[in-house]
Protein backbone atom coordinates (compact mmCIF):
# COMPACT_ATOMS: atom_id res chain seq x y z
CA UNK A 1 0.00 0.00 0.00
CA UNK A 2 2.90 2.32 -0.79
CA UNK A 3 2.02 5.98 -1.21
CA UNK A 4 5.42 7.03 -2.60
CA UNK A 5 5.79 4.18 -5.09
CA UNK A 6 2.50 2.32 -5.59
CA UNK A 7 2.82 -1.30 -6.69
CA UNK A 8 6.54 -1.31 -5.96
CA UNK A 9 6.73 -5.03 -5.19
CA UNK A 10 5.56 -5.76 -8.73
CA UNK A 11 8.05 -3.48 -10.47
CA UNK A 12 10.26 -5.61 -12.66
CA UNK A 13 13.99 -6.12 -12.44
CA UNK A 14 15.47 -8.42 -15.07
CA UNK A 15 11.93 -9.21 -16.26
CA UNK A 16 10.78 -10.47 -12.83
CA UNK A 17 8.73 -8.66 -10.18
CA UNK A 18 10.74 -7.57 -7.16
CA UNK A 19 8.63 -9.79 -4.89
CA UNK A 20 9.67 -12.82 -6.95
CA UNK A 21 13.34 -11.95 -6.45
CA UNK A 22 12.66 -11.72 -2.70
CA UNK A 23 10.87 -15.08 -2.56
CA UNK A 24 13.61 -16.79 -4.57
CA UNK A 25 16.17 -15.31 -2.21
CA UNK A 26 14.25 -16.41 0.90
CA UNK A 27 13.99 -19.99 -0.42
CA UNK A 28 17.78 -20.20 -0.06
CA UNK A 29 17.72 -19.65 3.71
CA UNK A 30 19.03 -22.60 5.71
CA UNK A 31 16.55 -24.51 7.88
CA UNK A 32 13.42 -22.62 6.87
CA UNK A 33 10.48 -24.90 6.19
CA UNK A 34 7.90 -22.43 4.95
CA UNK A 35 7.54 -19.00 3.41
CA UNK A 36 4.24 -17.27 4.15
CA UNK A 37 3.06 -14.00 2.70
CA UNK A 38 0.91 -12.24 5.30
CA UNK A 39 -1.18 -9.76 3.35
CA UNK A 40 -4.47 -7.95 3.84
CA UNK A 41 -8.05 -8.90 3.07
CA UNK A 42 -8.35 -5.82 0.84
CA UNK A 43 -9.31 -6.53 -2.77
CA UNK A 44 -6.31 -4.52 -3.98
CA UNK A 45 -4.10 -7.27 -2.51
CA UNK A 46 -5.77 -10.00 -4.59
CA UNK A 47 -2.83 -9.55 -6.97
CA UNK A 48 -0.45 -10.59 -4.17
CA UNK A 49 -2.52 -13.68 -3.36
CA UNK A 50 -2.74 -14.67 -7.03
CA UNK A 51 1.02 -14.22 -7.35
CA UNK A 52 1.63 -16.35 -4.24
CA UNK A 53 -0.58 -19.08 -5.70
CA UNK A 54 1.35 -18.99 -8.99
CA UNK A 55 4.65 -19.38 -7.12
CA UNK A 56 3.18 -22.01 -4.76
CA UNK A 57 3.87 -19.86 -1.70
CA UNK A 58 1.53 -20.01 1.30
CA UNK A 59 -0.35 -16.87 2.24
CA UNK A 60 -2.59 -15.53 4.94
CA UNK A 61 -5.05 -12.66 4.64
CA UNK A 62 -5.80 -10.50 7.66
CA UNK A 63 -6.29 -6.99 8.93
CA UNK A 64 -4.58 -4.12 7.13
CA UNK A 65 -4.25 -1.97 10.25
CA UNK A 66 -3.59 -4.67 12.86
CA UNK A 67 -0.41 -6.17 11.42
CA UNK A 68 0.51 -7.79 14.76
CA UNK A 69 -2.72 -9.79 14.64
CA UNK A 70 -2.19 -10.65 10.97
CA UNK A 71 1.27 -12.08 11.62
CA UNK A 72 0.10 -13.89 14.75
CA UNK A 73 -2.83 -15.57 13.01
CA UNK A 74 -0.71 -16.45 10.00
CA UNK A 75 1.78 -18.21 12.26
CA UNK A 76 -1.05 -19.89 14.15
CA UNK A 77 -2.73 -21.13 10.95
CA UNK A 78 0.50 -22.67 9.67
CA UNK A 79 1.68 -23.89 13.10
CA UNK A 80 4.86 -21.79 13.00
CA UNK A 81 6.73 -21.70 16.32
CA UNK A 82 9.50 -19.34 15.23
CA UNK A 83 8.76 -16.42 12.94
CA UNK A 84 11.41 -14.80 10.78
CA UNK A 85 9.92 -11.51 9.67
CA UNK A 86 11.20 -9.98 6.46
CA UNK A 87 9.19 -7.18 4.87
CA UNK A 88 8.71 -6.71 1.16
CA UNK A 89 10.46 -3.36 1.70
CA UNK A 90 13.69 -5.39 1.95
CA UNK A 91 13.76 -7.28 -1.38
CA UNK A 92 17.56 -7.30 -1.61
CA UNK A 93 18.19 -8.66 1.87
CA UNK A 94 21.36 -10.67 2.20
CA UNK A 95 20.43 -14.22 3.22
CA UNK A 96 23.77 -14.65 4.98
CA UNK A 97 22.55 -12.00 7.46
CA UNK A 98 19.32 -13.96 7.98
CA UNK A 99 21.26 -17.22 8.45
CA UNK A 100 23.55 -15.53 10.99
CA UNK A 101 20.53 -14.18 12.88
CA UNK A 102 18.88 -17.62 12.92
CA UNK A 103 22.03 -19.16 14.43
CA UNK A 104 22.24 -16.41 17.05
CA UNK A 105 18.54 -16.76 17.88
CA UNK A 106 19.05 -20.45 18.63
CA UNK A 107 22.35 -19.97 20.44
CA UNK A 108 21.08 -17.13 22.67
CA UNK A 109 17.74 -18.88 23.29
CA UNK A 110 15.77 -15.62 23.20
CA UNK A 111 12.15 -14.64 22.58
CA UNK A 112 13.07 -11.90 20.14
CA UNK A 113 16.13 -11.10 18.04
CA UNK A 114 16.56 -8.14 15.72
CA UNK A 115 19.20 -6.22 13.83
CA UNK A 116 16.79 -3.34 13.19
CA UNK A 117 16.07 -1.81 16.60
CA UNK A 118 19.40 -0.05 16.78
CA UNK A 119 20.54 0.76 13.26
CA UNK A 120 23.73 -1.23 12.70
CA UNK A 121 23.03 -2.82 9.31
CA UNK A 122 22.17 -0.86 6.19
CA UNK A 123 18.50 -0.06 5.69
CA UNK A 124 16.91 -2.91 3.75
CA UNK A 125 18.80 -5.63 5.66
CA UNK A 126 16.27 -5.79 8.52
CA UNK A 127 15.70 -9.14 10.22
CA UNK A 128 13.37 -9.83 13.13
CA UNK A 129 12.99 -13.30 14.62
CA UNK A 130 10.58 -14.08 17.42
CA UNK A 131 8.72 -16.95 18.98
CA UNK A 132 5.03 -17.42 18.28
CA UNK A 133 4.38 -17.57 22.03
CA UNK A 134 6.16 -14.24 22.54
CA UNK A 135 4.01 -12.69 19.82
CA UNK A 136 0.90 -14.06 21.52
CA UNK A 137 1.96 -12.45 24.79
CA UNK A 138 2.74 -9.20 22.94
CA UNK A 139 -0.68 -9.28 21.34
CA UNK A 140 -2.30 -9.78 24.75
CA UNK A 141 -0.42 -6.67 25.95
CA UNK A 142 -1.20 -4.58 22.86
CA UNK A 143 -3.43 -1.55 23.49
CA UNK A 144 -2.25 1.32 21.30
CA UNK A 145 -2.55 1.78 17.56
CA UNK A 146 1.24 1.51 17.30
CA UNK A 147 1.20 -1.80 19.23
CA UNK A 148 -1.05 -3.29 16.54
CA UNK A 149 0.53 -1.59 13.50
CA UNK A 150 4.13 -2.68 14.18
CA UNK A 151 4.52 -6.42 14.74
CA UNK A 152 7.41 -6.24 17.19
CA UNK A 153 6.68 -2.91 18.87
CA UNK A 154 5.42 -4.47 22.13
CA UNK A 155 8.40 -6.86 22.16
CA UNK A 156 10.81 -3.93 21.75
CA UNK A 157 9.21 -1.68 24.36
CA UNK A 158 9.09 -4.39 27.06
CA UNK A 159 12.64 -5.74 27.41
CA UNK A 160 11.90 -6.95 30.96
CA UNK A 161 9.08 -9.18 29.72
CA UNK A 162 10.84 -10.65 26.69
CA UNK A 163 14.32 -12.07 26.45
CA UNK A 164 15.74 -9.95 23.63
CA UNK A 165 18.98 -9.87 21.69
CA UNK A 166 20.12 -7.04 19.41
CA UNK A 167 22.51 -7.94 16.59
CA UNK A 168 25.12 -5.30 15.82
N, C-alpha and C positions, 0 to 999 in steps of 0.2 A: 504494500500500500504506500509506496514511496511517493512523496510529493515532489521532490527535487528531480527524480528520474523515474517516472512511472514505467512499470514493466521491466525494470532493470534486470531481473533474474532471467528474462527471456531474450535479452540482447545477445547477439551471436558473436562469438569469437572463434575463428577457424571453422565457421559453418555450424557450430553447435551452440545452443543456449548456455549461458553462464551456469545455470543451475545444473545442467548435465555435466559440465566440467567438475563442479563441486561434488556431485554424487559419485562420479568416477574416481575422484580423488579420495573420498571417504571410504569407498569400497576397498582401498588398499591399507586401511588401518589394521594393525595387528589385533587379534582377539576381539573383534567386534562382530556380533552375530546378526545384527539387524540395524538397518537405517530406516528411520521413520520421519516422514515429513509431517510436522504438526502445523496445520494451516487452519484457516477460519471456515465457518459455515457460509460465509458470504458468497453469493453467486459469482462475483468477480474472481474468486479463487478456484472456480471449477476448472480453469485452465491448468492450475497447479495439480489438481487431483487427476485430471486426464493425463497429464505428463507423467505423474508418478505411476499410474497404471501402465502406461506405455513402457516405462523403464523397469516395471515389476518391483517398485519400491513401495513399501507399506506407507500408509498415511492415516492421519487422524484429523477430524474436523471438529473444531471447538470454538469457543468465544474469541472474538477479535480483541476485545478490551481486557479480558482476564486471561492473559497469557500463562500465568502461573497455573491456573486451573487446566488450561489446554494441555500443557506439558505434563502435568500430573496425570490427567485422565488418559493421555496417549500412552504414558508408561504403564499405567494400570491395565489398560486394554491389552497391551502386548506383553504383559508380565515382565517388564524391565526392572531390574533391581538397581542397576547403576546407569545413570543417564549421562551421556557426553553431549553437551549442548554446543552446537556450532550453528551460527545464524547464516542465512543466505547472504548477509552483508559481508561475509568473509569467504568468498568463493575461491580465493587463491591460498587458503590456509596451508601451511606446511605440515604434512602428516607426521613428519618426524617430531614436531612439537607436540602433536596430539599423543603420539606413542610415548613420548617422554612423560607427559602429564599422566597418562594411564599408569605407567610404572610407578610414578611417585604417589599417586592416589592409593594404589595397593600397598606400597611400602610404608607409607605414613599412616594407613588405616584411618582415614578421616571421613567426615560426612560430606565435606565440600572442599574442592580444590579449584583454584582459578589462577590464570595468569593475567587477568583483565582488571582486577580490582585496583591494583597499583600498577600504573602503566610502566611496564618493563619490556614488553615485546612491541613490535610495530603494530599500529592499528591494522586490523584485518587478520591478525594471528590469535584471536581471542578463543580461549578454551575454558569451558566450565564443566566440571564433573561433580556429580552429587548423587547421593543415594536416594532412591525412591522414598524410603521412610523419612529421610530428612526433609524432602520436599513436602511430604504429607504434613509433617509437623509445622513447616513454614506456612503451609496453606491454612492450617488451623489457627495460626497466629496472625494471619493477614487481615488487616482492617482498612488500610488506606488504599487509595487508587494506585499509588506507586507500588505497594506491596503486590497487587494483582497484575500490574502492567509489566513488571520486570521480574522474571522467573526467580532470580537468585537474590533479590533485594532483601527479603527477610533473613535469608541465610547470612548475607554480608553484614547486616546491621545488628545481628545478635551473636557475636563471637563467643559469648559465654554459654550459649545454648547448643552451638554446633561446633564440632571439632573441625577447624578450618586450616587449610594450608595455602599460602600464597607463593606461587612460582615466580622467581625473579630471573 
